Structure formats: C-alpha cells, structure tokens
C-alpha cells in the first residue's frame, strides 16, 4: 500500500433511473448486529443502507455524542476513529448483503485509510447523522457465480448533511470460520502495566492499550508493549483468534497521543496497512517515529508500527492536529 496515493475527494456514483425518495436514509434504528460483525447492539453505528447501482451504495451511520469508548476529543470533536469503525461496519454489511459473504466468516482489515474535516465533525446538540456514499472498487477472489468474494475494497465519501466530512478506503478480507478450539494454545501473555491513562488521552486504565515496556532501553524511547485484554467490551466485542484491527488503530492513536503530550491530538489523517495477522498468545511491540513536518502547519505526523516475533505486522501513518 502506498502512503502517497490520495483519497478521492468525490466519488461519482450515478443514481439508477428510478432512484427517488426511497434512497433517503433513516436513522431510527440500527442494522442487525450480525450484518456488521458486532455482538453488542449498543456498538452498531450503521442505521440504514441502499444499493444505488451495481457497485454503488448509500449507508447511514449515527455517531453518539458520548460513546463510552470513542469519546469526544477535547470535548469538541467526535472521535475520528468513528470514521474507521463506520467504514468497517459498512464494508461487512455490503459484503454480506450484496456479495453473498456468509455471516459466520471471519472478517479481517488489510488496509484502511481515512481523512476528516475537523470543522465538520464538531459535536452538536444531537447525535451526528452521517451519510456514506460508497463504491465497491475491488471485489476479489471467488466470482459472483462460483461463490462469495474473499476480499472487498470499499471507498466512501462521508457527509454530514450537505457538508463533506471526510473520505476513506477500507479493504476487508473474509475467510471461512475456524474451529473454535483451534489456536487456543497457551493462553495470553502477561498483561503489562498500563502507561498513565492521561498520557494516552484516557480516563480509565482499562481502556489503555499501551503497556510499560519491560526493557529499560525501550522505556527510553517511543516504544511500548501492546496490552491485550480479550475481556474489553468494545475492542474485543466477541471472541477472536487474532488481535482486531481496531485494537491496532487505537494503539496507533494512543502512541501519537503519548508522543505529543501534553497536547491533545485530533487524528485528521490515518493510512494503515495490516501486513499479517497478530496472534493473541505472543507479545507485541508498538513503536512510534516522528516524521518531519511537511509544511508550516501545527499538525504532527508519526509512523506507528507493530512488531511480533521480529516481524512487521502493522504500519500506520498518522497525521494529527494538536489541541491545547
């Protein structure tokens, strides 16, 4: 994945000739939880969806003003990681509903990138009603005749009312369900002590995914041990054999926050590649590297990586605005 490819600002999604009021979205109830690969109804963001053409879709998502994990940033902005979770849920729903991916398949993010417009994701007096104008730009693997696809890429513009709020691209891999007993092995590595929650923008240490490194050398740099808590109700919404992609995105955000403390950070651009699955039973190291500023703005740019068994498994470029 190239970190230089721009996210398209506008997707051309022609409406079918008979498109009319029925293409308007409703925000009165959530999608069935199995369609977005969630166990808890409270974690479902997608509310409605329409097919506009062969590979064109419109989806609605409601962002709560006070999500218990993806909480507002500095009391001013919606958490931009709601963009990532909306894209993930939209991709799973589109894959199941329109391309025949079975609900019991295992969904894995392989690439994800998004950017947001800070002035459009400000908190309001009501939950934000977001519209995703989406297109499936790559459907790979099995054909529509022979079976469901093994991978799908969804690109989407994100709109709040008539205002452009951001854009994103997500590639999702779908694989057959595994034997529940497979890979359970020797359990989980010891949970490292959390870094102070305030350093990573958290109030509760249970939400901290960065641990104090055991190595004295690692403690002197921007390096941490990943804290894997399979009992976390949001990051581990249901049992899994791998570290979920959203855990790694949260680790990237917390690494940037720790590197930029005491400023609060608002991630405005994120480009991530998930090179290989990370298992739950082995330690994982998170590292961050500051990148030179591209212009005179007050944004900070960092590269965050995840390593396991000496192998680079995750790589993310995060650009964040610094808030007082």
TORKOL-4160 file (C-alpha; in steps of 0.2 Angstrom, whole numbers, padded with zeros to 4 digits, m for minus):
324
<pt num="1" X="0000" Y="0000" Z="0000"/>
<pt num="2" X="0007" Y="0017" Z="m0005"/>
<pt num="3" X="0005" Y="0031" Z="0008"/>
<pt num="4" X="0006" Y="0044" Z="m0006"/>
<pt num="5" X="m0010" Y="0039" Z="m0015"/>
<pt num="6" X="m0023" Y="0052" Z="m0012"/>
<pt num="7" X="m0040" Y="0048" Z="m0005"/>
<pt num="8" X="m0053" Y="0053" Z="m0018"/>
<pt num="9" X="m0062" Y="0068" Z="m0013"/>
<pt num="10" X="m0078" Y="0064" Z="m0023"/>
<pt num="11" X="m0084" Y="0048" Z="m0029"/>
<pt num="12" X="m0095" Y="0048" Z="m0045"/>
<pt num="13" X="m0110" Y="0037" Z="m0040"/>
<pt num="14" X="m0124" Y="0039" Z="m0053"/>
<pt num="15" X="m0141" Y="0035" Z="m0047"/>
<pt num="16" X="m0152" Y="0022" Z="m0056"/>
<pt num="17" X="m0166" Y="0030" Z="m0067"/>
<pt num="18" X="m0179" Y="0025" Z="m0054"/>
<pt num="19" X="m0170" Y="0032" Z="m0039"/>
<pt num="20" X="m0181" Y="0044" Z="m0029"/>
<pt num="21" X="m0186" Y="0047" Z="m0011"/>
<pt num="22" X="m0183" Y="0028" Z="m0007"/>
<pt num="23" X="m0165" Y="0032" Z="m0007"/>
<pt num="24" X="m0166" Y="0044" Z="0008"/>
<pt num="25" X="m0159" Y="0036" Z="0023"/>
<pt num="26" X="m0167" Y="0034" Z="0040"/>
<pt num="27" X="m0158" Y="0035" Z="0057"/>
<pt num="28" X="m0172" Y="0027" Z="0068"/>
<pt num="29" X="m0164" Y="0010" Z="0072"/>
<pt num="30" X="m0148" Y="0001" Z="0070"/>
<pt num="31" X="m0144" Y="m0013" Z="0057"/>
<pt num="32" X="m0145" Y="m0031" Z="0064"/>
<pt num="33" X="m0129" Y="m0033" Z="0073"/>
<pt num="34" X="m0124" Y="m0049" Z="0063"/>
<pt num="35" X="m0123" Y="m0038" Z="0047"/>
<pt num="36" X="m0109" Y="m0028" Z="0055"/>
<pt num="37" X="m0099" Y="m0041" Z="0064"/>
<pt num="38" X="m0104" Y="m0035" Z="0081"/>
<pt num="39" X="m0111" Y="m0044" Z="0096"/>
<pt num="40" X="m0117" Y="m0029" Z="0106"/>
<pt num="41" X="m0132" Y="m0019" Z="0099"/>
<pt num="42" X="m0125" Y="m0004" Z="0108"/>
<pt num="43" X="m0109" Y="m0004" Z="0097"/>
<pt num="44" X="m0119" Y="m0004" Z="0080"/>
<pt num="45" X="m0117" Y="0013" Z="0071"/>
<pt num="46" X="m0125" Y="0009" Z="0054"/>
<pt num="47" X="m0143" Y="0013" Z="0053"/>
<pt num="48" X="m0149" Y="0011" Z="0035"/>
<pt num="49" X="m0142" Y="0006" Z="0018"/>
<pt num="50" X="m0147" Y="0007" Z="0000"/>
<pt num="51" X="m0140" Y="0000" Z="m0017"/>
<pt num="52" X="m0139" Y="0014" Z="m0030"/>
<pt num="53" X="m0131" Y="0004" Z="m0044"/>
<pt num="54" X="m0121" Y="m0012" Z="m0047"/>
<pt num="55" X="m0107" Y="m0007" Z="m0035"/>
<pt num="56" X="m0113" Y="0009" Z="m0028"/>
<pt num="57" X="m0121" Y="0011" Z="m0011"/>
<pt num="58" X="m0128" Y="0024" Z="0002"/>
<pt num="59" X="m0127" Y="0020" Z="0020"/>
<pt num="60" X="m0132" Y="0030" Z="0036"/>
<pt num="61" X="m0122" Y="0030" Z="0052"/>
<pt num="62" X="m0126" Y="0038" Z="0068"/>
<pt num="63" X="m0112" Y="0044" Z="0079"/>
<pt num="64" X="m0117" Y="0045" Z="0098"/>
<pt num="65" X="m0112" Y="0061" Z="0107"/>
<pt num="66" X="m0105" Y="0052" Z="0122"/>
<pt num="67" X="m0099" Y="0035" Z="0116"/>
<pt num="68" X="m0091" Y="0026" Z="0131"/>
<pt num="69" X="m0075" Y="0021" Z="0122"/>
<pt num="70" X="m0074" Y="0033" Z="0107"/>
<pt num="71" X="m0077" Y="0048" Z="0117"/>
<pt num="72" X="m0076" Y="0066" Z="0111"/>
<pt num="73" X="m0059" Y="0073" Z="0108"/>
<pt num="74" X="m0056" Y="0088" Z="0120"/>
<pt num="75" X="m0075" Y="0090" Z="0122"/>
<pt num="76" X="m0076" Y="0097" Z="0105"/>
<pt num="77" X="m0075" Y="0085" Z="0091"/>
<pt num="78" X="m0082" Y="0067" Z="0088"/>
<pt num="79" X="m0068" Y="0054" Z="0089"/>
<pt num="80" X="m0061" Y="0052" Z="0071"/>
<pt num="81" X="m0059" Y="0033" Z="0074"/>
<pt num="82" X="m0078" Y="0033" Z="0072"/>
<pt num="83" X="m0075" Y="0035" Z="0054"/>
<pt num="84" X="m0064" Y="0019" Z="0054"/>
<pt num="85" X="m0077" Y="0009" Z="0063"/>
<pt num="86" X="m0091" Y="0016" Z="0052"/>
<pt num="87" X="m0081" Y="0010" Z="0036"/>
<pt num="88" X="m0078" Y="m0007" Z="0044"/>
<pt num="89" X="m0096" Y="m0010" Z="0048"/>
<pt num="90" X="m0101" Y="m0003" Z="0031"/>
<pt num="91" X="m0089" Y="m0015" Z="0022"/>
<pt num="92" X="m0095" Y="m0030" Z="0032"/>
<pt num="93" X="m0113" Y="m0026" Z="0029"/>
<pt num="94" X="m0111" Y="m0023" Z="0010"/>
<pt num="95" X="m0101" Y="m0039" Z="0009"/>
<pt num="96" X="m0114" Y="m0049" Z="0017"/>
<pt num="97" X="m0129" Y="m0041" Z="0010"/>
<pt num="98" X="m0124" Y="m0038" Z="m0008"/>
<pt num="99" X="m0110" Y="m0050" Z="m0012"/>
<pt num="100" X="m0115" Y="m0066" Z="m0003"/>
<pt num="101" X="m0101" Y="m0066" Z="0011"/>
<pt num="102" X="m0108" Y="m0078" Z="0024"/>
<pt num="103" X="m0111" Y="m0070" Z="0041"/>
<pt num="104" X="m0101" Y="m0084" Z="0050"/>
<pt num="105" X="m0085" Y="m0079" Z="0040"/>
<pt num="106" X="m0070" Y="m0071" Z="0049"/>
<pt num="107" X="m0068" Y="m0053" Z="0044"/>
<pt num="108" X="m0050" Y="m0045" Z="0044"/>
<pt num="109" X="m0045" Y="m0027" Z="0039"/>
<pt num="110" X="m0030" Y="m0027" Z="0027"/>
<pt num="111" X="m0029" Y="m0009" Z="0023"/>
<pt num="112" X="m0038" Y="0006" Z="0030"/>
<pt num="113" X="m0036" Y="0025" Z="0027"/>
<pt num="114" X="m0046" Y="0040" Z="0030"/>
<pt num="115" X="m0046" Y="0059" Z="0032"/>
<pt num="116" X="m0058" Y="0070" Z="0041"/>
<pt num="117" X="m0063" Y="0088" Z="0041"/>
<pt num="118" X="m0062" Y="0095" Z="0059"/>
<pt num="119" X="m0074" Y="0109" Z="0056"/>
<pt num="120" X="m0087" Y="0096" Z="0051"/>
<pt num="121" X="m0086" Y="0083" Z="0065"/>
<pt num="122" X="m0089" Y="0096" Z="0079"/>
<pt num="123" X="m0101" Y="0090" Z="0092"/>
<pt num="124" X="m0118" Y="0096" Z="0091"/>
<pt num="125" X="m0134" Y="0096" Z="0101"/>
<pt num="126" X="m0140" Y="0079" Z="0093"/>
<pt num="127" X="m0130" Y="0064" Z="0088"/>
<pt num="128" X="m0122" Y="0066" Z="0071"/>
<pt num="129" X="m0131" Y="0058" Z="0056"/>
<pt num="130" X="m0118" Y="0053" Z="0044"/>
<pt num="131" X="m0120" Y="0048" Z="0026"/>
<pt num="132" X="m0108" Y="0036" Z="0017"/>
<pt num="133" X="m0108" Y="0037" Z="m0002"/>
<pt num="134" X="m0099" Y="0021" Z="m0006"/>
<pt num="135" X="m0092" Y="0011" Z="m0020"/>
<pt num="136" X="m0085" Y="m0006" Z="m0020"/>
<pt num="137" X="m0070" Y="m0003" Z="m0031"/>
<pt num="138" X="m0062" Y="m0021" Z="m0030"/>
<pt num="139" X="m0071" Y="m0037" Z="m0027"/>
<pt num="140" X="m0058" Y="m0051" Z="m0027"/>
<pt num="141" X="m0057" Y="m0070" Z="m0025"/>
<pt num="142" X="m0072" Y="m0080" Z="m0030"/>
<pt num="143" X="m0084" Y="m0074" Z="m0043"/>
<pt num="144" X="m0102" Y="m0070" Z="m0041"/>
<pt num="145" X="m0106" Y="m0086" Z="m0050"/>
<pt num="146" X="m0095" Y="m0098" Z="m0041"/>
<pt num="147" X="m0096" Y="m0091" Z="m0023"/>
<pt num="148" X="m0093" Y="m0076" Z="m0012"/>
<pt num="149" X="m0078" Y="m0065" Z="m0013"/>
<pt num="150" X="m0063" Y="m0067" Z="m0002"/>
<pt num="151" X="m0059" Y="m0048" Z="m0002"/>
<pt num="152" X="m0068" Y="m0032" Z="m0005"/>
<pt num="153" X="m0062" Y="m0014" Z="m0005"/>
<pt num="154" X="m0075" Y="0000" Z="m0001"/>
<pt num="155" X="m0072" Y="0018" Z="m0004"/>
<pt num="156" X="m0083" Y="0031" Z="0003"/>
<pt num="157" X="m0086" Y="0050" Z="0005"/>
<pt num="158" X="m0093" Y="0054" Z="0022"/>
<pt num="159" X="m0106" Y="0068" Z="0023"/>
<pt num="160" X="m0115" Y="0077" Z="0037"/>
<pt num="161" X="m0130" Y="0085" Z="0029"/>
<pt num="162" X="m0123" Y="0093" Z="0014"/>
<pt num="163" X="m0106" Y="0096" Z="0021"/>
<pt num="164" X="m0091" Y="0085" Z="0016"/>
<pt num="165" X="m0084" Y="0077" Z="0032"/>
<pt num="166" X="m0071" Y="0066" Z="0026"/>
<pt num="167" X="m0067" Y="0051" Z="0015"/>
<pt num="168" X="m0060" Y="0034" Z="0017"/>
<pt num="169" X="m0055" Y="0017" Z="0009"/>
<pt num="170" X="m0055" Y="0000" Z="0018"/>
<pt num="171" X="m0050" Y="m0017" Z="0011"/>
<pt num="172" X="m0058" Y="m0032" Z="0020"/>
<pt num="173" X="m0053" Y="m0050" Z="0019"/>
<pt num="174" X="m0066" Y="m0063" Z="0023"/>
<pt num="175" X="m0061" Y="m0081" Z="0027"/>
<pt num="176" X="m0071" Y="m0097" Z="0032"/>
<pt num="177" X="m0075" Y="m0099" Z="0050"/>
<pt num="178" X="m0062" Y="m0108" Z="0061"/>
<pt num="179" X="m0063" Y="m0122" Z="0073"/>
<pt num="180" X="m0067" Y="m0113" Z="0090"/>
<pt num="181" X="m0054" Y="m0124" Z="0098"/>
<pt num="182" X="m0040" Y="m0120" Z="0086"/>
<pt num="183" X="m0026" Y="m0109" Z="0091"/>
<pt num="184" X="m0031" Y="m0108" Z="0109"/>
<pt num="185" X="m0014" Y="m0115" Z="0115"/>
<pt num="186" X="m0005" Y="m0107" Z="0130"/>
<pt num="187" X="m0017" Y="m0093" Z="0133"/>
<pt num="188" X="m0012" Y="m0074" Z="0133"/>
<pt num="189" X="0005" Y="m0066" Z="0138"/>
<pt num="190" X="0005" Y="m0057" Z="0155"/>
<pt num="191" X="m0004" Y="m0040" Z="0154"/>
<pt num="192" X="0009" Y="m0026" Z="0156"/>
<pt num="193" X="0007" Y="m0012" Z="0167"/>
<pt num="194" X="m0003" Y="0002" Z="0158"/>
<pt num="195" X="0005" Y="0019" Z="0154"/>
<pt num="196" X="m0004" Y="0033" Z="0164"/>
<pt num="197" X="m0021" Y="0035" Z="0156"/>
<pt num="198" X="m0019" Y="0054" Z="0155"/>
<pt num="199" X="m0003" Y="0052" Z="0144"/>
<pt num="200" X="m0013" Y="0042" Z="0131"/>
<pt num="201" X="m0029" Y="0053" Z="0132"/>
<pt num="202" X="m0039" Y="0040" Z="0143"/>
<pt num="203" X="m0048" Y="0041" Z="0159"/>
<pt num="204" X="m0049" Y="0023" Z="0163"/>
<pt num="205" X="m0034" Y="0012" Z="0163"/>
<pt num="206" X="m0044" Y="m0002" Z="0156"/>
<pt num="207" X="m0045" Y="0007" Z="0140"/>
<pt num="208" X="m0026" Y="0009" Z="0139"/>
<pt num="209" X="m0019" Y="m0002" Z="0126"/>
<pt num="210" X="0000" Y="0003" Z="0128"/>
<pt num="211" X="0010" Y="m0005" Z="0142"/>
<pt num="212" X="0026" Y="0000" Z="0150"/>
<pt num="213" X="0040" Y="m0010" Z="0142"/>
<pt num="214" X="0049" Y="m0022" Z="0152"/>
<pt num="215" X="0066" Y="m0017" Z="0144"/>
<pt num="216" X="0074" Y="m0002" Z="0151"/>
<pt num="217" X="0081" Y="0003" Z="0134"/>
<pt num="218" X="0063" Y="0003" Z="0126"/>
<pt num="219" X="0057" Y="0014" Z="0141"/>
<pt num="220" X="0069" Y="0027" Z="0135"/>
<pt num="221" X="0061" Y="0029" Z="0118"/>
<pt num="222" X="0043" Y="0029" Z="0109"/>
<pt num="223" X="0040" Y="0011" Z="0112"/>
<pt num="224" X="0028" Y="0001" Z="0122"/>
<pt num="225" X="0021" Y="m0017" Z="0124"/>
<pt num="226" X="0003" Y="m0019" Z="0117"/>
<pt num="227" X="m0009" Y="m0023" Z="0131"/>
<pt num="228" X="m0021" Y="m0036" Z="0125"/>
<pt num="229" X="m0037" Y="m0038" Z="0136"/>
<pt num="230" X="m0048" Y="m0050" Z="0127"/>
<pt num="231" X="m0062" Y="m0045" Z="0140"/>
<pt num="232" X="m0063" Y="m0027" Z="0134"/>
<pt num="233" X="m0081" Y="m0025" Z="0129"/>
<pt num="234" X="m0078" Y="m0014" Z="0114"/>
<pt num="235" X="m0061" Y="m0019" Z="0107"/>
<pt num="236" X="m0065" Y="m0037" Z="0109"/>
<pt num="237" X="m0084" Y="m0037" Z="0106"/>
<pt num="238" X="m0083" Y="m0056" Z="0103"/>
<pt num="239" X="m0071" Y="m0070" Z="0104"/>
<pt num="240" X="m0057" Y="m0070" Z="0091"/>
<pt num="241" X="m0041" Y="m0079" Z="0087"/>
<pt num="242" X="m0032" Y="m0063" Z="0081"/>
<pt num="243" X="m0029" Y="m0045" Z="0088"/>
<pt num="244" X="m0043" Y="m0035" Z="0080"/>
<pt num="245" X="m0038" Y="m0021" Z="0068"/>
<pt num="246" X="m0047" Y="m0008" Z="0078"/>
<pt num="247" X="m0036" Y="m0013" Z="0093"/>
<pt num="248" X="m0021" Y="m0008" Z="0082"/>
<pt num="249" X="m0028" Y="0008" Z="0076"/>
<pt num="250" X="m0032" Y="0013" Z="0094"/>
<pt num="251" X="m0014" Y="0008" Z="0099"/>
<pt num="252" X="m0008" Y="0020" Z="0085"/>
<pt num="253" X="m0019" Y="0034" Z="0091"/>
<pt num="254" X="m0013" Y="0032" Z="0109"/>
<pt num="255" X="0005" Y="0031" Z="0103"/>
<pt num="256" X="0003" Y="0048" Z="0094"/>
<pt num="257" X="m0005" Y="0055" Z="0109"/>
<pt num="258" X="0009" Y="0049" Z="0121"/>
<pt num="259" X="0022" Y="0056" Z="0109"/>
<pt num="260" X="0013" Y="0073" Z="0108"/>
<pt num="261" X="0009" Y="0075" Z="0127"/>
<pt num="262" X="0004" Y="0086" Z="0135"/>
<pt num="263" X="m0006" Y="0092" Z="0119"/>
<pt num="264" X="m0022" Y="0083" Z="0115"/>
<pt num="265" X="m0021" Y="0076" Z="0097"/>
<pt num="266" X="m0035" Y="0075" Z="0084"/>
<pt num="267" X="m0031" Y="0062" Z="0071"/>
<pt num="268" X="m0036" Y="0070" Z="0054"/>
<pt num="269" X="m0027" Y="0058" Z="0043"/>
<pt num="270" X="m0023" Y="0040" Z="0045"/>
<pt num="271" X="m0016" Y="0027" Z="0032"/>
<pt num="272" X="m0013" Y="0010" Z="0039"/>
<pt num="273" X="m0008" Y="m0007" Z="0031"/>
<pt num="274" X="m0010" Y="m0023" Z="0041"/>
<pt num="275" X="0003" Y="m0034" Z="0034"/>
<pt num="276" X="0000" Y="m0050" Z="0043"/>
<pt num="277" X="m0012" Y="m0056" Z="0057"/>
<pt num="278" X="m0006" Y="m0054" Z="0075"/>
<pt num="279" X="m0009" Y="m0068" Z="0087"/>
<pt num="280" X="m0016" Y="m0066" Z="0105"/>
<pt num="281" X="m0003" Y="m0078" Z="0113"/>
<pt num="282" X="0013" Y="m0069" Z="0109"/>
<pt num="283" X="0019" Y="m0052" Z="0115"/>
<pt num="284" X="0018" Y="m0037" Z="0103"/>
<pt num="285" X="0028" Y="m0021" Z="0102"/>
<pt num="286" X="0022" Y="m0004" Z="0097"/>
<pt num="287" X="0034" Y="0009" Z="0091"/>
<pt num="288" X="0032" Y="0027" Z="0085"/>
<pt num="289" X="0044" Y="0038" Z="0075"/>
<pt num="290" X="0041" Y="0056" Z="0072"/>
<pt num="291" X="0042" Y="0062" Z="0054"/>
<pt num="292" X="0047" Y="0079" Z="0048"/>
<pt num="293" X="0034" Y="0092" Z="0046"/>
<pt num="294" X="0028" Y="0093" Z="0028"/>
<pt num="295" X="0023" Y="0112" Z="0030"/>
<pt num="296" X="0022" Y="0126" Z="0042"/>
<pt num="297" X="0005" Y="0119" Z="0050"/>
<pt num="298" X="0004" Y="0114" Z="0068"/>
<pt num="299" X="0000" Y="0096" Z="0063"/>
<pt num="300" X="0011" Y="0082" Z="0069"/>
<pt num="301" X="0015" Y="0066" Z="0058"/>
<pt num="302" X="0021" Y="0050" Z="0066"/>
<pt num="303" X="0024" Y="0032" Z="0059"/>
<pt num="304" X="0017" Y="0019" Z="0071"/>
<pt num="305" X="0022" Y="0001" Z="0069"/>
<pt num="306" X="0018" Y="m0016" Z="0077"/>
<pt num="307" X="0030" Y="m0030" Z="0078"/>
<pt num="308" X="0028" Y="m0048" Z="0084"/>
<pt num="309" X="0041" Y="m0062" Z="0083"/>
<pt num="310" X="0053" Y="m0050" Z="0074"/>
<pt num="311" X="0041" Y="m0047" Z="0060"/>
<pt num="312" X="0032" Y="m0030" Z="0055"/>
<pt num="313" X="0014" Y="m0034" Z="0056"/>
<pt num="314" X="0006" Y="m0017" Z="0056"/>
<pt num="315" X="0011" Y="0000" Z="0049"/>
<pt num="316" X="0002" Y="0017" Z="0051"/>
<pt num="317" X="0005" Y="0035" Z="0046"/>
<pt num="318" X="m0005" Y="0046" Z="0057"/>
<pt num="319" X="m0007" Y="0065" Z="0055"/>
<pt num="320" X="m0014" Y="0074" Z="0070"/>
<pt num="321" X="m0019" Y="0092" Z="0074"/>
<pt num="322" X="m0013" Y="0097" Z="0091"/>
<pt num="323" X="m0025" Y="0105" Z="0103"/>
<pt num="324" X="m0022" Y="0115" Z="0119"/>
